Structures are given as structure tokens and as C-alpha cells.
Amino acid sequence: MKNPTYGMFTPEGNYMVARIVDAGKKLVAEDGDTLNAWQFAYRELEKLSYAEGFEECTDTDVREQVYGAVTNNDMNVPFYI
């Protein structure tokens, strides 16, 4: 199965971000709180950005794609948190 791309520079980066997205989606499925899931995903992106080779995961394009995937582009969930 091919991993979705989230604007990362490497397949490994997209894989790691896809894992964050999957976890965020599971949070939404469990408790229905998209804001909580987006906060989780954002926090995980920030943590991943400190690892060598994954610095771009906090770039706007990556964050926007993750936001859309986790929140289903719910405009009631603030992008900037």
C-alpha cells in the first residue's frame, strides 16, 4: 500500500506524518473532538520537527494538509493554535 504524501521531502517523512494523521483520525473516531485531535497532531508535528531529516514537517504546506486530513477541513477548528 502506498502512503499518502503530506508535502514532506522524503518518503520516510511522509510515512512519519501519515502515522500522526492516522493517530489524529483515531482520536476523532474515539471522542469526536476534532479540536483535540488537531492539537495532538500539531504537537506531534512540532516534536517530529526536531529530528534530523524531518525539519520541514512544521512548514505551512505540511501543516495545512495534516489539518485537512485530521479535521476534514472543519472551519470551526482553528488552524492557528
C-alpha angles and dihedrals in degrees: 000000000000118000118234116249123240102183096276119145096235138039088241090056092050089048093053093046090047088057090054091049092050091051091049091051090051089053090053091049091050101046106006092231108133093178091057091047092050091049089051093048092047091050091049091050089052091051093047091050090070092062117094111259095020101073093118094063090096093053113122094247093054093045092049092052093047091046091052093047096047099039098030085236092295102177090203088071110079114235093206109062 
